[in-house]
Amino acid sequence: MKNFLDDNFVLETPTAENLYHKYSKHLPIIDYHCHLDPKMIAEDYQFDNLGEIWLAGDHYKWRAMRANGIAEKYITGKETSDWEKYEKWAETIPYTMRNPLYHWTHLELKTAFGIDTILKPETAREIFEECTAKLKTKEYSARNLMKRYNVEAVCTTDDPTDSLEHHQALLNDGFEVKVLPTWRPDKLMAVENPQEFRQYVEKLAAVSGVSISNYADLLSALRKRHDYFASLGCKLSDHGMAHFFSDSYTDVEIKQIFEKIYSGKELTADEAGKFKSAILFEGAVMDWEKGWVQQFHFGVVRNNSSRLYKQYGPDAGCDSIADYSQALSMIRFFDRLDAIGKLTKTILYNLNPRDNDLIATMIGNYQDGSVAGKMQFGSGWWFLDQKDGMEAQMRSLSNQGLLSRFVGMLTDSRSFLSYPRHEYFRRILCNLLGNDVEKGFLPASEIEFIGKMAGDISYNNAKNFFNF
């Protein structure tokens, strides 16, 4: 029987242990997609207590607490203290066994605070006090937590209208960890509410200095902001969508659709689809012009509880896997770009596991020999960000493409304690490879190359792919 969370946690064979400890464990972290607040990094935020750093904005934990019968006031309520929320989380954690939250929670305690104690109601107070005392020291500020985990670069998620003042401040400070913005223009595709759309366009006009009265002006303003993001080191775009948009349209149609919604009139479903398709395409061309990597997160249906949406708003932890048909719209989108030579490096993240082989085969259609792994099947995302989900993603990629060219893991997190997810991924990766060697599926004579492969997927591939 193995001990929980020992040095060989997840590693089932001697070869897996060797791969992890020799080739992967000590490599730096490139967290190329996260939701950290750049202001907190720029100001080197000091957390007040363990409850704050663990539970503020963490919808993974919120979902588990609700499932455990915890009242909402202890989850998102403003009337309860950080300690009261944390106490309810400690009450919940024993019931999360076999949920990745159980592993993540104890990995974070061990790697950040050196605590091996199992969290449960009986140990909650001592763990809270020990961690809180450390969080109040300079060694546990936002920046120092990043350095503690050997983070080399992070890419935040930013709206085109964001000032990026905190990224500029970090550049001026010379902070040794690269903190780069990521272009996320989702709000420009939110055309269901004409009033909100016009307000957003007016905000875009103000920050870009471009007066917007027609579709051409809109593209000019977007391009100006795109250039500004690039000036501060941006190398990636990101798009969160239920599914791809690749409807046929004419320039005249898009001009008329913009005029219609900008004047306050609601669009038909057909018009909305055409407009979103145009925006997605134009943005992809801009990314290609700058050599950026474009990311697409798709397959989610959001804000499914009207009760909690009214009470809390979006991002309350009420999202689910969607079952949209993805293949044909993706083919139309990527083929249009590929046919005119304007398809940039791309990462696809699906949320529905039924689409694993679909994505693994889709990326093979548009590899063009210009870059190794130009089209990427992204790591298991959100509900798939767990051992089974990550293994399934890597198996599909292995079967249909080149696992060796995979750019590996990211946190997709708002928390400064989420970096052990990279360790978790690396252990799972090395276990997968090590077990194949032990079973004779891979040659033991090639262990040096297999070790290099583990290191490449853990770090080197991402560093080269994003030109960090």
N, C-alpha and C positions, 0 to 999 in steps of 0.2 A: 504494500500500500504506500503510495506517495504522499508526502506532506503537502497540504494546501499552500500554494503560492511560494514554493521553494525555488531555488535557482533554476530548476528544470521544469517549472510550471508549463504545461501544455506539451512539452517535448517528450515524446513517447519512446524514443530510441536513442542509443548512443550517437548515431550519425546525426540525428536532429539536434542533439545537444551540441555536438561539435560545430555544426553549421551556424547555429545561433551565436554561441559564445565566441567563436573565432572570426566569423565573417560579417555578422550583422549587428550584434548588440551595441557596440561602441560607436557606430556611425552617427553623425549629426542628423538632426531632423529638419526636413523641408516640409513645411505645412502649407501646401499651395492652395488650400481652400479652407477658410475658417470664417467665423463670424465674431471674432474678437473686436472689442470697441477700441479703435485707434487712439481715442482720447485717453483711455485708461493707461495705455502704453506710454503715450507722450507725457502724461502727468505722473507716470510711475506710481500708479494707484496703490494704496495700502489698504488691504482688506481688514474689516473690523473683526470678523470672526468666521469660523468654519461654516456656519449656516449661510452666511452671505455668499461666500465664494462657491458653495456647493449647490445652493437651491435657487438663487436668483436667475430666472429665465431658463431653467433646465426642464424642458417639457418631458424629457425621458423619465425623470424622477417624478414629475407631477402625475403622469399617467399611472405609474406604479402605485403611488400613494392613493389615488382615487380608486384604483382596483382593490386596494387593501381596506377600503372603507373609511378613509381619512376625510374629514370635512374640508370643504374648499377654503375655509378661512385659514387653515393651516398649510395651504398650498400656495394660493395667490392672494390671500387676504392681506389688506394693509393694516388691519387691526391687531395682527399677531406679530410677535417678535421673531427675530432670526432664530433664537434659541427654541422657541415653541415649534417653529417649522422643522428645525433640525431634529428635535426630540421625536416628532412624528415620523421623520425619515428613518431615524434609528429604530423606531418601532416597526417600520415597514421592511427594513433591509433583510431580516431573516426570511421573510416570505418571498424574497426575490431570488432565492436559490434556483439555479439553472437559467436565470435571466442574465444577460451580459452586465446588467447594472451591479450584480453581486461581485463579479470579477473587477469591473472598472473601479468600484468604490474601494475595494481593498488594495488594488494596485496603486491607486492615488494615495491612500494612507501610507503605504509602504514606501513608495518612491519619493513622495514629497516630504513626508514627515518622519519616516523611519519607524512607523508603527505597524507591528505585526498582529496586534490584538484584533480579534473579530468584533466588528461593530454589531451591537445589539442593545436593547434597553439597559441591561446591567452595566455595560461599558460605555454608554453614551456620554455621561458626564466627564469621565476622565479623558476620553478621546477629544471631546470638545475643548476642554480646558488646555490640554497640551497643544493641540493644533492652533487654537486661538492665540495662545501666548507666542507661538512661533510666527503666526501671521502678522503680529504687531511689530515684528522686528524688520529691519531693512532688508535682511536676507530673503524675505518672503514678499517683497514688493512685486508688482506686475512684471517689471523688467527682469528682476532677479529670478523669478520663477521660470521665465523663458530661458535664461542662461543656465539655470540649474538643470534643465532638461536638454541642454546642448542643442538648442534650436538655432538653426542657421538663417532661416528665412520663413516668413509667414506672409500670406496674401489675404488681406481682409476683403470684405464684400461691401461695395460702395455704389451708391446711386449716382448717375451722371450729374445731378445737381449738387452733390456734396462738395463742400469747399476744399476738402483734403488738407485743411490747415494743420491737422495733427500729423499727417504724413510729412508735410513740409517741416514741421518742428522737429520730428525725429531725424530727418536728414540733416538739419542744421546742428542738432546735438551730436551727430556722429554715432548714434547708438549702433553697437556692433551687430545686432540682429537686424537683418533686412526686414522692413515692414512696408510692403508694397500694396497699393490699392488694386482692386479688381473691378472692372466695369460691369455693372449689373443693371441693365435698362428695363427691368420688368415693368415698371410703372408706366412706361410709354406704350406698353401693349395692353394695359388695363383700360379698355375702351368701353366697358359696359356702362359706366356712369359719365355722361358728357360733361357735367359740371366739374367733377373731380379731374377729368382729363384736361379740361381747359385750365384749371388752376395749376396743374402740373406743368403744362406747356408754358404758361406765363412765368412760372418759377424758372424753367429752363431758359427762357428768353432773358430773364434778369441776370442769371449767373453767367450766361454766355456772352451777353452784350449784343445779341442778335435779335432784332425785332422780328417776331414770327407772326405772319399773317397768312401763310400758305404752306403747302407741303415742302416746297423747295427750301423755304426759310427754316423749316423744322430740321431738315437734313443738314443744313449749314450750321445750325446751332449745335446739333449732335456732333458733327465733325470737329467743331471747335473744342467742345468738351472732351472728346476722344483724344485730341491732340494734347490737351492739358493733362489728362490722366497719364499719357505716355511720357510727358515731361517729368513726372514724378515717379517714373520707374514701372508703371503698369505694364504687365506682359500677358495678362489674361482677361478674358471676358467670361461672364457666367450668365446663364439664363435658367430660370425656374419655371417650368411649364407642365401642364397636364399632358400635353402631347405636342408634336411638331405641327407647324403651320406652313403649308407649301401650296396654297391655292394659286390658280392662274389669275392674273390680273393685268390690266394695262396701266400705263402712266396716267392716262386721263381719268380712269376709274379711281385711282388712289388720290389724286388731287381733289376730285369731287367728294370722296369719302371724308377726307380731312376737313374740307369746308363744311360738310354736314355736321360732323361731331363738334367741330370748333364753334359752330353757331348754336350749339346746345341741343341738337336733335339726336335721338337715339338711333344707333345703327341696327340694321338687320343682322341676323347671324351670318349671312353670306358676306355682307360688307365688313363685318368685324373680322372674319376669317381672312379676307383679302388684305385688309390693313395690317393685321398682325404678320401675315406672310411677307409683306413688303418691308416692314420694319426689321424682321428677323434677317431677311436677305441682305438689306443694305448694311446692317451691322456686321454681318459675316464678311462682306467685302471690305469694310473698314479694318476689320481684324486682320484679314489677309494682307492688306497694304502695309501694315506695320509689323507683320510677322508674329502677331500675338497667337496665343493658344485660346481657342474658344471651348467653353464647357457648357454642356446641356444636362440639367437635372430634370428628369421628367417621370411621369407615372404616378403623380400624387393628386389626391382630391383633398382640399384644405377646408378647415373651419367648419367641421361637420356638425358641431353642437351649437345650435342657435342660442340655446340657454347660456352657454359659457361665452359665446361670442358677444352677446349683449352685456354680460357681466364683466368680461376681461378684455375682449377684443381679439385680434388675430394672434397667432402663435401661442395659443393656450394649451397646446398639446392635444388637439382634436382633429388630427389629420390622419388619412388612411391611404393604403395602397389603392391605386386606381386600376381599372381593367380596360383602358382604351386600346384600340388597335393602333399599332405604332408603325409597322413596316412600310406601307406604301407612301405615307407622308414623308417619312425620313428619306426614302429613296428619291422622291421628287426634289426634296430640299438639297440633299448632298449632290445629286447628279447634276443639278442646275449649276452649282458652284464648280464642280469638278470639270464639267464640259467647257467652261470658259477659263479654266486654269486659275480660279480664285478660291480654292478650298484650302483654308489654313489648317494647321495642326489642331486636332479636335479630340476632346474627351467626352464620352457618353456615359452617364450614370442612370441606370434604370432602377425604379423602385419596385416593380413587380418582378418577382423571381422567374415567372414563366417566360420573361423576355431575355433571359441570360443568353441562350444560344442564338436568339434573334440578333442581339447586339454583337455577339462574338463573330457571327458570320457577316453582319452588316459592315463592320469596320474593314473587313477584308476586301470589300468591293472597291474601296477608294484609297487603298495604299498605292503610292505611285513611285516608290523607289527613291524619292528625294530625301526622305528622313526615315531612319529606322523607327518603326512604331508611330508613324505620323498620325494614324487614327488609333485611338486608345479606348479600351473598355475599362471605365473607371471602377475603382474599388467599391465593394458593397456599401451602399448608401443608406443612411437613416435606419429604416426597419431591417435592412440587410447588413447593417454594420455590427455583425456578431459572428461567432466562430463558424456556424453553419453557412451563413450568408457569404462570408469571405471565402470559405473553401469552395462553395458552389460557383462563385464568380471566377475563381482561379482555375477550377476544373473546366469550365466552359471555355475560358480563354486558352487554356492549354490544349484542349481538344480541337479547337477551331482556328487557333492563331499561334502567336509566339508569347508565351508567358515571360520568357527571358527579356523581352523589350518593355514590359509593364512598368509604369511609373509609380506604382505602389500607393501608399497610404496617405490619408489626410485626416484631420480631426472633424471638420465640418461643425465646429463647436464654438460656443460663446464663453467657454470656461478656460481659465489659465491652468486648470488642473487636468486637462484632458489629454495631455501629451502621452501618458501611458498607453493610449490607444495605438500609438505607433509601435510600442514594445509588444503589445498584444498581437498586432498584425504580424510583426516580424517573427514572433514565436510560432504562430500558425503557419506562416510561409515556410519556415525552416522545418517544421514538423511534417508538412506535406512533402517537401523534397526529401527529407531524411528517411521517411517511411518508404518512399519509392526506392531509395537505394537499398534499404534493408530487405525489401521484398524482391530485389533483383529487377525492378522495373527500370532503373537507371544504373549505369555501370559504376561500381565503387572506384574503378581505376580513374574516373573523371571527376573525383571529388573536388579537385582544385577549381575546375571550371564551374561545377555546381555551387561551390562556395562563392565564387565570383558572381554567379547568377543571383544568389541570395543577397549579396552586398549591392549589386546593381539595382535590384528591385526595391531594396530598403532605402537607397539613397542616390546612387550614381545616375540612374536613368532619369530621375526627376531633375537633378542638377543640370544634366546635359539637355534634356528636352526643353526646359524653360530658360536655358541660357543664364542660370544663376551663377 
